[in-house]
Amino acid sequence: MAESPGTVAVPETIEEEHTGVGDGLEARVIVYNCNCHTYQQVIALFCEAIPGMTPAKAFELAWRIDHEGSATVYQGEWKTAEGIAKYLAGGGLRVALQ
């Protein structure tokens, strides 16, 4: 999740997997490590996109993504999860919606 001087961050492809149909179903937003964003960028995106997110929790999730390869950053209503996934993907993060 760190950038080297002179490195340009390139957005990754969005990966979406749907496990059901209809509104209100339980969904998870998973973010994968891409080594193209700083912790500060990831924390800012999480705090902007995820309801109730705090900088401390966002740092914990960013650390987990950096060290473990991925983390579930939101679990809840399908429609909300879709919006979060689109926002984070728009910020260049590698995201899956399950």
C-alpha positions as CSV (number, residue, x, y, z in Angstrom):
1,M,0.0,0.0,0.0
2,A,2.9,2.3,-0.3
3,E,4.0,4.3,-3.3
4,S,7.5,4.8,-4.3
5,P,8.6,8.3,-5.4
6,G,7.6,8.8,-9.0
7,T,5.2,5.9,-9.0
8,V,1.7,6.5,-10.5
9,A,-1.2,4.7,-8.9
10,V,-3.2,2.7,-11.5
11,P,-6.8,1.7,-10.6
12,E,-7.4,-2.0,-10.5
13,T,-10.3,-3.8,-12.2
14,I,-13.5,-4.2,-10.2
15,E,-14.4,-7.7,-9.4
16,E,-18.1,-8.3,-8.5
17,E,-19.7,-11.6,-7.5
18,H,-23.4,-11.7,-6.8
19,T,-24.6,-14.5,-4.6
20,G,-28.3,-13.6,-4.6
21,V,-31.0,-11.5,-6.1
22,G,-33.3,-8.8,-4.8
23,D,-32.9,-5.9,-2.4
24,G,-32.0,-6.1,1.3
25,L,-30.0,-9.3,1.1
26,E,-26.9,-9.5,3.3
27,A,-23.7,-8.6,1.4
28,R,-20.0,-8.2,2.0
29,V,-17.5,-5.7,0.5
30,I,-14.0,-7.1,0.4
31,V,-11.0,-5.0,-0.5
32,Y,-7.8,-6.6,-1.8
33,N,-4.3,-5.4,-1.5
34,C,-3.0,-3.7,-4.6
35,N,0.3,-2.0,-3.5
36,C,-0.7,1.2,-5.3
37,H,-2.3,3.3,-2.5
38,T,-0.9,4.8,0.7
39,Y,-2.5,4.1,4.0
40,Q,-3.7,7.7,4.1
41,Q,-5.5,7.3,0.8
42,V,-7.2,4.0,1.8
43,I,-8.2,5.4,5.2
44,A,-9.7,8.5,3.6
45,L,-11.7,6.4,1.1
46,F,-13.0,4.1,3.9
47,C,-14.1,7.1,6.0
48,E,-15.8,8.7,3.1
49,A,-17.6,5.6,1.8
50,I,-18.4,3.4,4.8
51,P,-21.1,4.4,7.3
52,G,-19.8,4.7,10.9
53,M,-16.2,4.2,9.8
54,T,-13.6,5.9,12.1
55,P,-10.0,6.6,11.2
56,A,-8.7,4.1,13.8
57,K,-10.9,1.3,12.4
58,A,-10.0,2.3,8.8
59,F,-6.3,2.1,9.7
60,E,-6.9,-1.4,11.2
61,L,-8.6,-2.6,8.0
62,A,-5.8,-1.0,5.8
63,W,-3.2,-2.8,7.9
64,R,-5.0,-6.1,7.6
65,I,-5.3,-5.6,3.8
66,D,-1.6,-4.8,3.5
67,H,-0.5,-7.7,5.6
68,E,-3.1,-10.4,4.9
69,G,-4.0,-9.6,1.3
70,S,-7.7,-8.7,1.9
71,A,-10.3,-7.7,4.4
72,T,-14.1,-7.4,4.7
73,V,-14.7,-3.7,5.1
74,Y,-18.5,-3.7,5.2
75,Q,-21.2,-6.3,5.8
76,G,-24.8,-5.4,5.6
77,E,-27.6,-4.5,3.3
78,W,-27.0,-5.4,-0.4
79,K,-27.9,-1.9,-1.7
80,T,-25.6,-0.2,0.7
81,A,-22.8,-2.6,0.0
82,E,-23.1,-1.9,-3.8
83,G,-22.8,1.8,-3.2
84,I,-19.7,1.3,-1.0
85,A,-18.1,-1.1,-3.5
86,K,-18.7,1.3,-6.4
87,Y,-17.2,4.3,-4.4
88,L,-14.1,2.4,-3.3
89,A,-13.6,1.0,-6.9
90,G,-14.0,4.5,-8.2
91,G,-11.1,5.5,-5.9
92,G,-9.0,2.8,-7.5
93,L,-9.2,0.0,-4.9
94,R,-9.6,-3.7,-5.9
95,V,-13.1,-4.6,-4.6
96,A,-15.3,-7.7,-4.6
97,L,-19.0,-7.7,-3.7
98,Q,-20.3,-11.0,-2.3
